[in-house]
Amino acid sequence: MWFHWHRRDLREPDNRGLAAADEPVLPLFVFDPNVLKYGAPPRVSFLLDALVSLRNWYRNQGSGLIVKKGSPEDVIPSLITEYDATGVTWNHNYSGLAQRRDERVAKSLDTIDAAYDTYHDGVLHEPGTIRTNDGKPYSVFSYFWKKWTDREKRAPISAPDPADLVDQDVNNSDDTHSLPTLDDLGFDEPVAEIPSAGTEAARNRLETFCDGPIYRYDEDRDYPTRDSISRLSQDLKYGTIGIRDVYARTEAAMDDADNEAERESVEAYQRQLAWREFYTQIVYFNPNVVTENYKTYENEIQWRDDDEELQLWKDGETGYPMVDAGMRQLRAEAFMHNRTRLIVGSFLTKDLMQDWRNGYNWFRALLVDHDTASENGNWQWVGSTGADAQPYFRVFNPMTQGERYDPDAKYIKQYVPELRDVAPDKIHQWHELSDDERNEIAPDYPAPIVDHKERRERAIEMFEAARGKE
Ligand SMILES: Cc1cc2nc3c(=O)[nH]c(=O)nc-3n(C[C@H](O)[C@H](O)[C@H](O)COP(=O)(O)OP(=O)(O)OC[C@H]3O[C@@H](n4cnc5c(N)ncnc54)[C@H](O)[C@@H]3O)c2cc1C
């Protein structure tokens, strides 16, 4: 028998590592304190729900999920010895932390002569397989995308049959298979309501999206109230859905499209999947970007340090309605729409002139879908320090962004109740109103904490000063 070590692949269908062994498989999950220290209540809560669902599926097949806590390099060799197993399969993770852990596990398995086989599973095209004509990893997305979209994709794989799994007679009180609670792991209950986890919930989200919204995605994806996004980010992060399954379903939607605009919309969605893989390969080849700027000359930037302004940004109390709505959505739902992630990110790094790492850390503490590569790549994009980033002189105007993407202020009013009775045009002119007028129409909502025009100029100067020192 072989073990399959589940990590960010908490699913039974479309799982390359799980399907690989030609002997019966015993599935395993290890709570690794080294990984848990980067956890947060929304994510650990989602993870536990996903594990319940996975364990139930195995039980229904007459098997079970072994659950352990400890360092994988200690736990796995000892289980292999205890069960007299041939070896273990796992699917690759691409962050530096994961790679160092996997190297330690491989070494510990070598010392007991146990076998291990590893698989590329979480992306359609693994880091290193899409390169420039000179053989280098891409740092410009449009070229990466062109090759990514032209390449043939692997087909989804079925879930294992009961005969592929080791029989286990499991009951709920069995320690080997019991899952810890959030409290056991040292986490509070999340404040936000977390999306339901597991393969069925993820599949439902995919089906709902591909049955309709995918055809409006290109036009509507930037409008937070238009309900045109897939909400699959936490599923792709934890692998409660397989990427081959997602891609195949989008191809089916492509076949069902009625016209060119709908086909382009499906392609716009596939392009976002490619952004995820672009950032995965950026972190894989440049593990230092997790803490450092991708563009090293940007290390000269003299970011502003201002704890008070940072706190107002975190609390959604900046007096810029679209920024505050986004930040409050994050707290309330452990999620934020992509358009507002861009707006609040730009506001932090340009209007407040603060280091993108302050934003990265706050998002990591709250997001259910936090993913090192995607979060880092996007923060470095808005902060103008990353690969293929937003040029530093192109600064989002938080007021016109709100007016454009939330014209009726529906999104703003949903998350900023102080503005619920204010007319949309007044909300979008909030920075131009007099203090008296602001006090009259929404006395509990703050005046803008900074002047956007002034800060925009200072931010550009800050970047130019750093470049001057190149
Ligand atoms: C500052 C900032 C931080 C971000 N942090 C994260 C993060 O921690 N985890 C994360 O998954 N995404 C992150 N994103 C990207 C994006 O905002 C989310 O993937 C998206 O909002 C999730 O909603 P969805 O699943 O409905 O996306 P959809 O629009 O339906 O897109 C489908 C999938 O494509 C991928 N995707 C979409 N946009 C991007 C993008 N810009 N970069 C990389 N992948 C993308 C995601 O896997 C997403 O689930 C961040 C963006 C910004 C601007």
PDBQT file of the ligand as one rigid body, heavy atoms in Angstrom, charges set to zero:
ROOT
HETATM    1  C1  LIG A 501      -4.145  43.256  -3.600  1.00  0.00    +0.000 C 
HETATM    2  C2  LIG A 501      -4.702  41.939  -4.120  1.00  0.00    +0.000 A 
HETATM    3  C3  LIG A 501      -4.554  40.780  -3.375  1.00  0.00    +0.000 A 
HETATM    4  C4  LIG A 501      -5.028  39.557  -3.870  1.00  0.00    +0.000 A 
HETATM    5  N1  LIG A 501      -4.862  38.413  -3.106  1.00  0.00    +0.000 NA
HETATM    6  C5  LIG A 501      -5.285  37.224  -3.591  1.00  0.00    +0.000 A 
HETATM    7  C6  LIG A 501      -5.107  36.035  -2.834  1.00  0.00    +0.000 A 
HETATM    8  O1  LIG A 501      -4.551  36.030  -1.738  1.00  0.00    +0.000 OA
HETATM    9  N2  LIG A 501      -5.582  34.864  -3.343  1.00  0.00    +0.000 N 
HETATM   10  C7  LIG A 501      -6.200  34.814  -4.576  1.00  0.00    +0.000 A 
HETATM   11  O2  LIG A 501      -6.611  33.720  -5.000  1.00  0.00    +0.000 OA
HETATM   12  N3  LIG A 501      -6.349  35.914  -5.317  1.00  0.00    +0.000 NA
HETATM   13  C8  LIG A 501      -5.927  37.121  -4.870  1.00  0.00    +0.000 A 
HETATM   14  N4  LIG A 501      -6.126  38.247  -5.618  1.00  0.00    +0.000 N 
HETATM   15  C9  LIG A 501      -6.677  38.117  -6.992  1.00  0.00    +0.000 C 
HETATM   16  C10 LIG A 501      -8.203  38.249  -7.094  1.00  0.00    +0.000 C 
HETATM   17  O3  LIG A 501      -8.636  39.407  -6.444  1.00  0.00    +0.000 OA
HETATM   18  C11 LIG A 501      -8.962  37.036  -6.536  1.00  0.00    +0.000 C 
HETATM   19  O4  LIG A 501      -8.439  35.846  -7.085  1.00  0.00    +0.000 OA
HETATM   20  C12 LIG A 501     -10.432  37.110  -6.899  1.00  0.00    +0.000 C 
HETATM   21  O5  LIG A 501     -11.002  38.305  -6.411  1.00  0.00    +0.000 OA
HETATM   22  C13 LIG A 501     -11.166  35.923  -6.289  1.00  0.00    +0.000 C 
HETATM   23  O6  LIG A 501     -12.520  35.937  -6.644  1.00  0.00    +0.000 OA
HETATM   24  P1  LIG A 501     -13.076  34.877  -7.700  1.00  0.00    +0.000 P 
HETATM   25  O7  LIG A 501     -12.642  33.510  -7.359  1.00  0.00    +0.000 OA
HETATM   26  O8  LIG A 501     -14.532  35.124  -7.834  1.00  0.00    +0.000 OA
HETATM   27  O9  LIG A 501     -12.331  35.347  -9.015  1.00  0.00    +0.000 OA
HETATM   28  P2  LIG A 501     -12.712  35.210 -10.543  1.00  0.00    +0.000 P 
HETATM   29  O10 LIG A 501     -12.707  36.570 -11.113  1.00  0.00    +0.000 OA
HETATM   30  O11 LIG A 501     -13.901  34.368 -10.745  1.00  0.00    +0.000 OA
HETATM   31  O12 LIG A 501     -11.403  34.493 -11.145  1.00  0.00    +0.000 OA
HETATM   32  C14 LIG A 501     -11.245  33.069 -11.165  1.00  0.00    +0.000 C 
HETATM   33  C15 LIG A 501      -9.957  32.659 -10.537  1.00  0.00    +0.000 C 
HETATM   34  O13 LIG A 501      -8.856  33.196 -11.259  1.00  0.00    +0.000 OA
HETATM   35  C16 LIG A 501      -7.800  33.509 -10.354  1.00  0.00    +0.000 C 
HETATM   36  N5  LIG A 501      -7.556  34.951 -10.409  1.00  0.00    +0.000 N 
HETATM   37  C17 LIG A 501      -8.434  35.922 -10.702  1.00  0.00    +0.000 A 
HETATM   38  N6  LIG A 501      -7.825  37.120 -10.690  1.00  0.00    +0.000 NA
HETATM   39  C18 LIG A 501      -6.542  36.894 -10.360  1.00  0.00    +0.000 A 
HETATM   40  C19 LIG A 501      -5.401  37.728 -10.192  1.00  0.00    +0.000 A 
HETATM   41  N7  LIG A 501      -5.450  39.047 -10.363  1.00  0.00    +0.000 N 
HETATM   42  N8  LIG A 501      -4.242  37.152  -9.824  1.00  0.00    +0.000 NA
HETATM   43  C20 LIG A 501      -4.139  35.819  -9.648  1.00  0.00    +0.000 A 
HETATM   44  N9  LIG A 501      -5.183  34.988  -9.813  1.00  0.00    +0.000 NA
HETATM   45  C21 LIG A 501      -6.362  35.511 -10.164  1.00  0.00    +0.000 A 
HETATM   46  C22 LIG A 501      -8.271  33.109  -8.965  1.00  0.00    +0.000 C 
HETATM   47  O14 LIG A 501      -7.803  31.807  -8.695  1.00  0.00    +0.000 OA
HETATM   48  C23 LIG A 501      -9.781  33.143  -9.111  1.00  0.00    +0.000 C 
HETATM   49  O15 LIG A 501     -10.443  32.306  -8.203  1.00  0.00    +0.000 OA
HETATM   50  C24 LIG A 501      -5.660  39.494  -5.135  1.00  0.00    +0.000 A 
HETATM   51  C25 LIG A 501      -5.822  40.684  -5.870  1.00  0.00    +0.000 A 
HETATM   52  C26 LIG A 501      -5.351  41.892  -5.371  1.00  0.00    +0.000 A 
HETATM   53  C27 LIG A 501      -5.517  43.128  -6.198  1.00  0.00    +0.000 C 
ENDROOT
TORSDOF 0
